[in-house]
Amino acid sequence: MTGTTLLVIAKEPVAGRVKTRLTPPFTPQQAAALAEAALADTLAAVAGVPAARRVLVLDGEAGPWLPPGFEVVPQCPGGLDERLAAAFAACTGPALLIGMDTPQVSPALLGRALAWDEHDAWWGPAVDGGFWALGLAEPDPALLRGVPMSQPYTGAAQYERLRAAGLRVGRLPRLRDVDTAEDARLVAAEAPGSRFSALHAELVPASGARS
């Protein structure tokens, strides 16, 4: 379906504000560079998927890492559940939202979540217990508001919210978010052709991180 809006929720990759759990072994500047590479890989994957709209829901200002073809809208105030809910509330028709922490994502993987004939929602679990993707055929902010975020059970709670609403939920593969240096190492290995992987290989010797 080409009528889907693809949403990326992200934070401007500024040293000291992003990927702080990568420090140490990486410096704040290196952590921000890795965040920028992850965001660039994510946006490139989204750009490769047929969509009605591509929207970056951004905390901060856009930079040279932003490719053409994206609308940029600011994140609303409030907790993550409110910010996600607001992103969906601005959509008409099907919408799929992902974060900036999975640079291993591909157009082929995202394309799977554009099929709505047999599903009302798509859910992509994360290794840390959260979720990296959420798709809704009929965006309803109430499906997100009040879901506890940044907890080991966040993904399960969101999934149960979808199921309790009677939605037919399609499951996407489990992916690893980049939060720690070990996550970065494993994700870089999973995506050898990515910007993230190339930058990680450059930075590891200088940072002392385990390769």
N, C-alpha and C positions, 0 to 999 in steps of 0.2 A: 504494500500500500504506500503510495507516494504522498498521501495526505497527512502524514504524521509530522508533528513538530518534534524536533530533537533538541533537548535542553542539556546544557552542560553547566553545572553549578561549580563555581571556582572562586578562589581567592587570588588576588594579584600576587605574583611571586616576588615578594619583597623580603630581604634578609631580616631575620628576627621575627617575622610574622607568619611564616609558612614552614612546615616540616621541622618544627623545633625539636621533635623527638629524634631527628637524625643527628643532633648536636649534643655531645660528640658521638662518633669520631669526626663527622664532617663539621666544618665551620659554618656559621650562619649564612655566609655568602655561597658556599658550596651547596648547602641545603636548599637555598633559594634557586640556585641554578638547576638542581635536580628537579625541583618543583616546576620550574619553567619548561624543562624538557618533557616532563610527564604531561603537562598541560598541552604543549605543542603536539605531542603524539596523539593525545586524546582528540584534539580539535581536527587533526588531519584524518583520523579515523571517521569522525562524524562527517567531515566534508566529503568523504567517499561514499556516503550512503544517500540514496534518493530520499528526499524529504520535502515537505511543503515549506518548512521554515527551519532554520538552524539558529538557536538562540543561546548566547552566553549570558548566564545569570551571574554577575560578577560583583564581588566585594573588592572595590578598588578601581584602578584605571587600566584600560586596555593598553597593550604595548605592541612592539613589532612582532611579537609571537602570534598575534591574531591574524589568521588567514582571511581572505575575502569571503563574502557570502554569509557572514554571521551578523545577526542583530545583537547588540549589547544592551542589556537592561541591568539596573542595579538591584542587588539583593535588598529585600525589605528588612526592617529592624526585627528583632526577636530571636527566639531560639531556632535551632535548625529545623524543627518540625514546622514552625511558622514560615520559615523561608522557603522550604520545599513546597508547602501548601500554596504559598503565593505564586510560585513559579508555575504550578499547574493551573491555578486560578486564571492566569493570563492567557491560557490556551483554549482554542475552540477546536474540537475534534481530537483524535488520538494524539497522545504525547508520550515520549520516552525520555526520562531524565537519567543522566549519569554524572558521576563526579570526575575530578581531575586526578585521582589517585591510582588509576589502573591504566598505565601506558601500554600494557600488553593487549588492550582491547583492539579489535580489528573491524573493518567495515563488514566483513562476512558475519561476524558474531552479532553485531548490532542489527544487521539486516534480518536476522532470525526473529527479532522482536518487533518487526513491522507487519507481521501477519496477525490480523485481528479476527478472522473468520471463526476460529474455534476458541479464542481467548478474549477475556475482558480486561486482563491485566497481565503484565510480565514482571517477574521478580528475579533479580540476580543476587544471590547470597555472596557475602564476603567471608574470607577465612577467619577474620577477627570477630565474627558474629554480627556484623552489620550487613549492609547491602550496598552493592555498587551500581545497581540499575533498578529503576522502577518505571513501568509503563502502564498507562491507563487509557483504555479506549474512550472513556467518558471521564475526563478529569474532574475529580471531586475533592476539593481541599479537605473536607471532613475526614477523608481516608488517611490523612497524615497528621492532622492536628492532634496533639496529645500523645502521640507515640513517643516513648522515651528514647532519646537519641544518645549516641556515644556510650552505649552499654553493651556488654557481651551478648545480650538477648535482644538487641534492637531489631535485627533482621527477622528473628522469629516473631517478635511482636508485630512488626509491619505485615509480615506474611499472614498472621492470624487475623489482622484487621481486614485484609483483603478477602480472606476466606469467610469471615463472619458476615461480610456484606453480600455474600452469595456470588462472588465473582469467580469466573473460570480462570485460574491463574496458571500461566505458562512459566516454567522454571528455566532460567538461563544457567550456564556453567558457573561454578564457584570460582571466584577470582580473589587474588591477594591484593589488598591495598598496600601502598607504600607508606608506612608509618615509621618503621625502625630501620636501622642499618641492615639488619638481617633481611627484612622485607625487601629493601632495595636490591640487595645481592640476588635474592631469589627471582624477583621480577625482572631484573636485567638479564638473567639467564633465560627466562621464558620468552623474552622479546629481543633476540640478538640483532635484529635489523633496525631497532628503534633509536631515536635520538637519546632516550633515557639510558639505554644500554651503552651506547657509545660514550656518553658523558660519564657514566658510572665507571667505566673502564679507565678513563683518564684520571678521575679523581681518587680512586681507591689507593694507588701508591702514595699519593701526597697526604691523604687523610689518615692512613694507617688502618683503614677498615679492612676486614678480612675479605679476600677475593674468592 
